[in-house]
């Protein structure tokens, strides 16, 4: 048994098993579906994190940012950084999702 398998090899094995189970017509279809599903999951994850922060503070990031200037507690600074990071990651994953869906159509 090989201790290391390339990511491509692993993905192709998973996709191949999905085709063998008649879940998808081709390995390519299975890979596209896995990629889109993973990206969609990331988008959902970061949207939830953002909503959680909005609920916690009762405002959106822009208002939170404005209110904190010069008077944030360490905990608020941590939340600010986590919130800012979640917004950035959400934008990246949404862009990736758009690229994948457009590439699949083309």
Secondary structure as UniProt FT lines:
FT   HELIX           7..20
FT   TURN            21..22
FT   HELIX           27..57
FT   HELIX           61..68
FT   TURN            69..71
FT   HELIX           74..105
//
